[in-house]
Every structure is written in structure tokens, then in C-alpha cells.
Amino acid sequence: MKLCLVIPDGVGIRNFLFTEFVDRLLDSGQVVAWHALPESSVASVARRWPGVRWERLPDYREAPGERLLRNAKTYSQIYWRQPRDQARVMLSFRRPTGSLRRQAFEHASRWLGRAMGSRQGTLALHRAHGALVERRPYFPAFAVFLERERPDVVFCTHQRASRAVPAMLAARRLGIPTATFVFSWDNLPKGRMAVHADHFLVWSDHMREELLGFHPEVDAEAVHVVGTPQFEPYFDEDRLLSREAFAASVGLDPARRIVCFSGDDRNTSPADDRYLEDLARAVAQLPEAGRPQLLFRRCPTDWSDRYDRVLQAYPDIAVCDPLWLHGERDWTQVVPTAEDAGLLANVVHHCDLVINFASTMALDFAIVGKPAVYVDYDPPGVPFDGWTSEAIYRLPHFSTVHDLDPVHWARSPGEIASVVSHALAFPDDRREAREEWVSTIATRPLDQASRRCADALARIASGGVQPGASPAARHRASAGPAR
């Protein structure tokens, strides 16, 4: 088997290059990494996989018309598929901001999406977007590369990046089977589907139903439930330090309990510094004998200085920054490292509790049997740009959280101390709910996801695509020969 692995950005390597996924692919054939990583990061990533051949994606710049249609598809899906109350939340999530020109563009996308807010309208936008991309001057370079390589399957490491759209369209034009991976548990309800493919690899049966519900143009047989490799490092004992060694590395006492505050990106949680301050103030009021220590880990794509004043005011907070490579200050150009995968595994294993605002880290801690606290209030004086904590937690992907109640909630600063104390004193509280939540979101066994991903791609490569059996086959039948 010859696999073309499309890596459209730094985030795209997180799930697949620091697990056994590539090893399994190399055992069965060739791997070509077709990437858009920053030049400063390629050498360090490529060094880990000497058997992989690295090739740069052709130059690409999304034109305004392409972006308009891509954004309109998202709005169309929101107006068509979301219940009215959730649609309002999602539209608030995408409220136009920035310059007048940018706001006007976003309003135009929203207007077009609303006008096309139906199944047929969404499909029409999807077809128009693909046709426009294929007419762009950059498109032939993608087709030429694939004509030369002729891989058995083209696999995009996540579905969010517009950078990968021409690569996937060129492959489908040439009759090469394509597949992509849904990056996160919240992506489908938010309409984050830039990349369409013949096959989709998803986390769970729950995500499979979401995908088929939001994208009825996708064949059910083309959705493969594989789990997600991002949790595999938690089961790799070679990555784990002793509690004593980990505590020493971050300047903490291994005999005392550790509470992790995990930051979110600034757009999702503009009040994170206030939440950290409220947590530090609450913990300082607890009896010294049982007072936990605080460990702060920021979001890898947050370069702001907003936490500095809190860390200066509370010097006892230990800091454990992600070991990601920062090129340009753009989230697509930030590259994770194998070292950080190990660091995060140790944070999750050795901290006794995580607290944050709506972060996926609650799921990470649940995987290793640890409790989590979600803060759910709006600090005064913080500009939320139309957001509120109530709106955030009404986003569709939180339905499983509300149904199963696997986390503790701090609804005000005054509740933090008691909620944290309770969660630490009774770590088994909500254990069954946490386990059910994990099973709902990610297919078990969690440490076998790379194997299932590689096996799925091998089946796709060996089986090919039968005419009329997939959206790609129908596309090729109607589009004529490749240019």
C-alpha cells in the first residue's frame, strides 16, 4: 500500500505522528507526507520517521469567492440542521467581528447560507465550492503531484483545514480513494467540515450518527468508527514518570494533591485569567493542612500575556507550558511535539483534578479516572463579544455532558473552594458517569485507535471505490476526465 498523508497544518500531526500509526503504515507499504508545516519545524518532525518521504503541498491562497462559499456552507448547515435555539447559539459563536470589510464578508456568507438553508441548498453550495476550487490556477499542481505519485489512498489528518481542499479534490478527480479524520468531538455540530472525502474516520458511533445527520450526502458505509489516537499516550508506560519525578520537574510536592487549571484559547474563553485568579483565591482560603497545589497549563495556541498578573500575584502556582513549536503566531503554524505528548500524559496522570472553562481536558482526565470541574459563570467586566457561559455550555456537543453529568460545576467564584474540596475528597463521585461519557465520545479500547485507523485505510486502499457507491464516484462520473 502507498499512502499519501496530507498534513495541512501543525495541528494536523497531533493525532497521527506521535503514536504507532505511522509505524503500522510503514509495515505495510510506503508513506508520503504531503505537508504545509513551517520549514523551521519539518526537520524535527521528519527526524522521528526516517521511512517517510516528505513533500511540500503546492502554494495555495484561498480566494474570496472560495471562502464565501465555504463559509456559506457552514451557515446553511446551521440554519438547516440545528434546532432554532441551538442555531441562535451557533450564530452567536460566529458573530462577525474585526474590520468593517471582514464583518461585511461574514454577513454576506451568512445571508447566502440562510438563503440556501436546506439539504439541497447545502449540497449546491458544496458542489459550487468544489467547482470553483478546481478552476483556480493553483489546482493543476495538486493534480500533477498525485498523477506522479499515484498513491492507493489519500488521507487528510483532519477535516477542518481549507488548505487541504484542493489536494482532496484533485485525488477524487483522478479516481484515487480519499479519507479524512474528524479532528475533535465538537467539530461536526459547529459545521467545521472544509474537507470532504470518500471515507470518514470518526471517534465513535455517536460521532458517526452526528456525521450522517449533518451530512446526509455521505454514505453510511463510508464512515469508519476507529476512535482517536490522541489519547494513546496515556496508556504508554514508557512516557510516564513517577509522581515524585514529575512533581520535582514542575516544582511541586508529590505528597500533596495537585489541581490542574488548563487554559483555553482566547476566543473561547476570554475570562480564563479571571477564572485562574478566582481558583487561586479560593484555594488560598482552604485549611493549610489539606490545601492542594495548583498547576497551570495554558492552551498551546494562546500566546497572550493575560495570565502574567495572576502568576505574579500567586507565585505558588506552578507553570507547565506546552512543548509545542511556535513559528508564526497563527494556530495553523503551531506544531506539537512528541515531548509534549509525554508531558501532557504526566500532567493527566499525576494531577488529582482538572478545572477549566468548557475544555476537552475534562475528557482527558476522565479517561484516567480523574474528576473535573467546569466553571460556569461570567466574571464582571470581561468583554465576551456576545458570548456568555450559558451560551457556551448550550453548544450541541455539550449535550452528552448535560445528559450524563460526568463533571462537577462551579457556578460562581464562591462555589469553587467547596466544589474543588468535594471532588478531591470523593474522587469516585460521578465515576460511572465519567466512564459512560468516555465510552460515548471515543471507541474503546482507547489504546488501539492507531491500529483501527491503519486497518481502515488498508481496507479502503485495497477495496477501491465502486462506481456509484460513494459521493466521489458520483462526482467523477459527472465531472468527466481529469484535467
C-alpha positions in Angstrom: 0.0 0.0 0.0 1.2 3.5 -0.8 -0.4 6.2 1.4 -0.4 9.9 0.8 -0.7 11.6 4.2 -2.0 15.1 3.8 -0.8 17.3 6.7 -2.4 20.7 6.1 -1.1 22.4 9.2 0.7 21.9 12.5 -2.3 20.8 14.4 -2.8 18.0 11.8 0.1 16.0 13.1 -1.1 15.7 16.7 -3.1 12.5 16.3 -1.0 10.6 13.9 2.7 11.3 14.1 3.3 10.7 17.8 1.6 7.3 18.1 2.2 4.0 16.4 0.0 4.9 13.4 2.9 5.7 11.1 4.8 2.6 12.2 1.8 0.4 11.2 1.5 2.1 7.8 5.2 1.7 7.1 4.9 -2.0 8.0 2.5 -2.4 5.1 3.9 -0.1 2.5 5.1 3.4 1.6 4.1 6.7 3.3 4.4 10.1 1.6 3.8 13.1 3.9 2.3 15.9 1.8 2.5 18.8 4.2 2.3 22.5 4.8 4.3 22.6 8.0 6.6 25.6 8.8 10.1 25.0 7.4 11.5 25.5 10.9 9.6 22.6 12.2 9.8 20.0 9.4 13.3 18.7 10.3 12.4 17.9 13.9 9.2 16.1 12.9 10.7 14.2 10.0 13.6 13.0 12.1 11.2 10.8 14.0 10.1 9.0 10.9 13.1 8.3 8.6 11.0 5.9 6.5 8.5 8.7 5.5 9.2 10.8 2.4 8.3 14.5 2.9 6.9 16.6 0.1 5.5 20.2 0.4 2.0 21.0 -0.7 1.8 23.4 -3.6 1.3 27.1 -2.9 -2.3 27.9 -2.2 -4.2 31.0 -1.4 -7.9 30.8 -0.8 -9.7 33.4 -3.0 -12.6 35.4 -1.6 -15.2 33.5 -3.7 -14.0 30.2 -2.3 -14.1 31.4 1.2 -17.5 32.9 0.7 -18.9 29.5 -0.4 -17.1 27.6 2.3 -18.4 29.8 5.0 -21.9 29.8 3.5 -21.9 26.0 3.6 -21.4 26.3 7.4 -24.2 28.8 7.8 -26.5 26.8 5.5 -26.0 23.7 7.7 -26.7 25.7 10.9 -29.9 27.1 9.5 -31.0 23.8 8.1 -29.9 21.2 10.7 -29.8 23.0 14.1 -32.9 23.5 16.3 -33.8 27.1 16.5 -32.4 27.7 20.0 -29.1 25.9 19.2 -28.9 27.8 15.9 -29.0 31.1 17.8 -26.1 29.9 19.9 -24.1 28.8 16.9 -24.8 32.1 15.1 -23.6 33.9 18.2 -20.5 31.8 18.1 -19.8 33.0 14.6 -20.8 36.7 15.3 -19.0 38.9 12.8 -16.1 40.8 14.4 -13.0 42.6 13.2 -12.8 45.2 10.4 -15.8 46.5 8.6 -14.7 44.7 5.5 -14.4 41.4 7.4 -17.8 41.9 9.0 -19.4 42.7 5.6 -17.9 39.5 4.2 -19.2 37.4 7.1 -22.7 39.0 6.8 -22.7 38.1 3.1 -21.7 34.5 3.9 -24.5 34.3 6.5 -27.1 35.8 4.1 -26.1 33.3 1.4 -26.1 30.4 3.9 -29.6 31.4 5.1 -30.9 31.6 1.6 -29.6 28.1 0.9 -30.5 26.7 4.3 -31.8 23.3 3.2 -30.4 19.9 2.3 -30.4 20.7 -1.4 -29.1 24.2 -0.8 -26.2 22.9 1.2 -25.3 20.3 -1.4 -25.5 23.0 -4.1 -23.0 25.2 -2.2 -20.8 22.2 -1.7 -20.7 21.5 -5.4 -20.2 25.1 -6.3 -17.3 25.4 -3.9 -15.6 22.3 -5.3 -16.1 23.5 -8.9 -14.6 26.9 -8.1 -11.6 25.4 -6.4 -11.0 23.2 -9.5 -10.9 26.3 -11.8 -8.3 28.1 -9.7 -4.8 28.5 -11.2 -3.1 26.6 -8.3 -5.3 23.4 -8.8 -3.3 21.7 -11.6 -0.2 21.5 -9.4 -2.1 19.3 -7.0 -3.3 17.0 -9.7 0.2 16.8 -11.3 1.7 15.7 -7.9 -0.9 12.9 -7.5 -0.6 11.8 -11.1 3.1 11.3 -10.5 2.8 9.6 -7.1 -0.4 7.5 -7.7 -1.0 6.5 -4.1 -3.5 3.9 -3.2 -5.3 6.3 -0.8 -5.0 10.0 0.1 -5.7 10.5 3.8 -6.1 14.0 5.3 -5.2 14.2 9.0 -8.2 16.4 9.8 -11.2 17.8 8.1 -11.0 21.5 9.2 -8.3 22.9 7.0 -9.2 24.7 3.8 -5.5 24.2 2.8 -6.3 20.5 2.1 -9.4 21.1 -0.1 -7.6 21.2 -3.5 -5.5 18.1 -2.6 -8.6 16.1 -1.8 -10.5 17.3 -4.9 -7.5 16.5 -7.1 -7.4 13.0 -5.7 -11.1 12.4 -6.3 -10.8 13.8 -9.8 -8.2 11.2 -10.5 -10.2 8.3 -9.0 -7.8 7.9 -6.0 -9.8 6.9 -2.9 -9.7 9.7 -0.2 -10.3 9.7 3.5 -10.2 12.2 6.3 -10.4 12.2 10.1 -12.8 14.2 12.2 -10.4 16.1 14.5 -12.5 16.9 17.6 -15.7 15.9 19.4 -17.1 19.4 18.8 -16.4 19.8 15.1 -19.4 18.4 13.4 -22.1 20.4 15.3 -20.1 23.5 14.7 -20.0 22.9 10.9 -16.3 22.5 10.7 -16.1 20.4 7.5 -13.8 22.1 5.0 -12.5 18.8 3.6 -14.9 16.2 2.1 -13.8 12.8 1.2 -14.9 9.3 0.0 -14.4 8.0 3.6 -14.5 9.5 7.1 -12.8 8.1 10.2 -14.7 9.1 13.3 -14.3 8.7 17.1 -17.4 6.7 18.0 -20.9 5.5 17.0 -22.2 8.8 18.5 -20.0 10.8 16.1 -21.0 8.6 13.2 -24.6 9.4 13.8 -23.7 13.1 14.0 -21.9 12.9 10.7 -24.7 11.2 8.9 -27.2 13.6 10.4 -25.3 16.8 9.5 -24.1 15.4 6.1 -26.7 13.2 4.5 -24.7 13.2 1.3 -22.2 10.9 3.0 -22.8 7.1 2.5 -23.2 5.2 5.8 -20.7 2.6 4.6 -18.1 5.3 4.1 -18.0 6.2 7.8 -15.4 4.1 9.8 -15.6 4.1 13.6 -12.0 4.0 14.7 -11.6 6.1 17.9 -9.0 8.8 18.2 -5.2 8.2 18.6 -4.8 11.4 20.7 -5.4 9.5 23.9 -2.9 6.7 23.3 0.0 8.3 25.1 -2.0 8.0 28.4 -1.5 4.2 28.1 2.2 4.3 27.2 4.1 3.5 30.4 7.4 4.4 28.8 6.2 8.1 28.7 5.2 8.2 32.4 7.4 9.5 35.2 7.0 8.6 38.8 4.9 11.0 40.8 8.0 12.1 42.6 9.9 12.8 39.4 7.0 14.6 37.8 6.4 16.8 40.8 10.1 17.7 41.0 10.1 18.7 37.4 7.4 21.3 38.0 8.4 22.3 41.5 5.6 20.7 43.5 5.4 18.4 46.5 4.4 14.9 45.5 2.8 14.3 48.9 0.2 17.0 48.4 -2.7 16.9 46.0 -2.4 18.8 42.7 -5.2 20.7 40.9 -4.6 21.5 37.2 -6.0 24.6 35.7 -6.0 24.1 31.9 -6.4 27.2 29.8 -8.4 27.5 26.7 -7.9 29.7 23.6 -8.7 33.4 24.0 -11.7 33.4 21.7 -13.5 30.6 23.5 -12.6 31.8 27.0 -11.6 35.4 27.2 -12.0 35.3 31.0 -9.5 32.5 31.6 -7.1 34.7 33.6 -10.0 35.7 35.9 -11.0 32.0 36.4 -7.4 31.2 37.4 -7.4 34.1 39.8 -10.7 33.0 41.3 -9.3 29.5 41.7 -6.1 30.7 43.3 -8.0 32.9 45.7 -10.4 30.1 46.6 -7.7 27.6 47.3 -5.7 30.0 49.4 -8.7 30.2 51.8 -8.7 26.4 52.3 -7.2 25.0 55.5 -3.4 24.8 55.1 -3.3 21.1 56.2 -5.2 19.8 53.2 -4.7 22.7 50.8 -4.0 21.4 47.2 -1.3 22.8 45.0 -2.1 24.5 41.6 -0.5 23.6 38.3 -1.3 25.9 35.3 -1.1 24.6 31.7 -2.0 27.1 29.0 -3.6 26.4 25.7 -0.8 25.7 23.1 -2.2 28.4 20.7 -2.6 31.1 23.4 0.5 33.4 23.3 -1.2 36.2 25.3 0.2 37.8 28.5 -3.2 37.8 30.1 -2.1 35.3 32.9 1.0 37.2 33.9 -0.5 39.4 36.6 -2.2 36.3 38.2 1.0 34.3 38.2 2.9 37.3 39.8 0.2 37.7 42.5 0.2 34.0 43.2 3.8 32.7 42.8 3.0 29.3 44.3 1.2 28.4 41.1 3.4 26.0 39.1 3.5 26.6 35.4 3.7 23.7 32.9 3.7 25.2 29.4 3.1 23.0 26.4 6.2 22.0 24.5 4.9 23.0 21.1 7.0 24.6 18.3 5.8 28.2 17.6 6.5 29.5 14.1 4.2 32.3 13.0 1.7 33.4 15.6 -1.1 31.5 13.8 -2.8 28.4 15.3 -2.3 26.6 12.0 1.5 27.1 12.2 1.9 25.8 15.8 3.4 22.3 15.8 3.1 19.8 18.7 6.0 17.6 19.7 6.4 14.1 21.0 7.9 15.5 24.1 4.7 17.4 24.8 2.6 14.3 24.3 4.6 12.7 27.2 4.4 15.9 29.3 0.6 16.0 28.9 0.3 12.3 29.8 2.1 13.0 33.0 0.0 16.1 33.8 -3.1 14.0 33.4 -1.8 11.0 35.4 -0.3 12.9 38.3 -2.7 15.8 38.8 -5.7 14.8 41.0 -8.3 17.1 39.4 -8.7 19.5 36.5 -10.7 22.7 36.4 -11.4 24.8 33.4 -13.9 26.6 31.3 -15.5 24.1 28.8 -12.3 22.4 27.8 -11.8 18.9 26.4 -9.3 18.3 29.2 -12.2 17.2 31.3 -12.5 14.2 29.0 -8.7 13.6 29.2 -8.9 13.4 33.0 -12.0 11.2 32.8 -10.0 8.7 30.7 -7.6 8.0 33.6 -10.4 8.1 36.2 -9.9 11.6 37.5 -12.6 14.2 38.3 -13.1 17.5 36.5 -14.8 20.8 37.4 -16.3 23.2 34.8 -16.6 26.8 35.8 -19.9 28.3 34.7 -20.2 32.0 35.3 -19.3 35.3 33.6 -16.8 37.4 35.5 -17.9 41.1 35.5 -16.1 43.5 33.2 -14.9 40.9 30.7 -15.8 41.6 27.0 -17.4 38.3 25.8 -18.3 39.6 22.3 -21.8 38.3 22.6 -20.8 35.1 24.4 -21.9 34.0 27.8 -21.0 30.9 29.8 -24.6 29.8 29.4 -24.3 30.1 25.6 -21.0 28.1 25.6 -22.5 25.2 27.5 -25.6 25.1 25.3 -23.4 24.3 22.3 -24.6 21.0 20.8 -21.5 18.9 21.6 -22.2 19.5 25.3 -25.4 17.5 25.1 -23.6 14.4 26.4 -22.3 16.3 29.3 -25.7 17.5 30.3 -27.2 14.1 29.8 -24.6 12.1 31.7 -23.4 14.8 34.2 -19.8 13.5 34.4 -18.3 16.7 35.7 -18.7 19.0 38.7 -19.9 22.5 38.3 -18.7 25.8 39.9 -21.5 28.3 39.2 -19.8 31.3 40.9 -16.4 32.2 42.4 -17.8 31.5 45.9 -18.5 27.8 45.0 -15.0 27.0 43.7 -13.5 26.1 47.1 -16.3 23.8 48.2 -16.6 22.1 44.8 -12.8 21.5 44.5 -12.7 20.2 48.1 -15.6 17.8 47.4 -14.1 16.5 44.1 -10.7 15.8 45.8 -12.3 14.2 48.9 -14.6 12.0 46.9 -12.8 11.2 43.6 -15.2 8.3 42.8 -18.2 10.6 42.8 -19.5 10.5 39.2 -17.1 7.8 38.2 -19.7 5.7 36.4 -20.9 8.9 34.6 -17.3 9.7 33.5 -16.8 6.2 32.2 -20.1 6.3 30.2 -19.1 9.7 28.8 -15.7 8.4 27.6 -17.4 5.4 26.0 -19.9 7.6 24.3 -17.3 10.0 22.9 -14.4 7.7 22.0 -14.5 4.0 21.0 -12.7 1.5 23.3 -10.2 0.2 23.7 -8.7 3.7 23.6 -5.2 2.5 23.1 -6.0 0.7 19.9 -7.2 3.6 17.8 -4.0 3.9 15.7 -4.4 0.2 14.7 -8.0 0.7 13.8 -7.1 3.8 11.7 -4.4 2.0 9.8 -6.6 -1.1 9.3 -9.4 1.1 7.9 -7.1 2.8 5.5 -5.7 -0.5 4.3 -9.2 -1.7 3.6 -10.0 1.5 1.7 -6.8 1.2 -0.3 -7.4 -2.5 -1.2 -11.1 -2.2 -1.9 -11.1 1.0 -4.1 -14.3 2.8 -4.9 -17.0 1.2 -6.9 -18.9 3.4 -9.4 -22.0 4.9 -7.8 -21.1 3.7 -4.3 -19.8 7.0 -2.9 -20.0 10.7 -3.4 -16.6 10.7 -5.0 -17.7 8.1 -7.6 -20.7 10.1 -8.4 -18.6 13.3 -8.7 -16.2 11.6 -11.1 -19.0 10.2 -13.2 -20.4 13.6 -13.7 -17.2 15.6 -13.9 -15.6 13.8 -16.9 -11.9 13.0 -17.3 -9.3 14.7 -15.1 -7.7 17.8 -16.5 
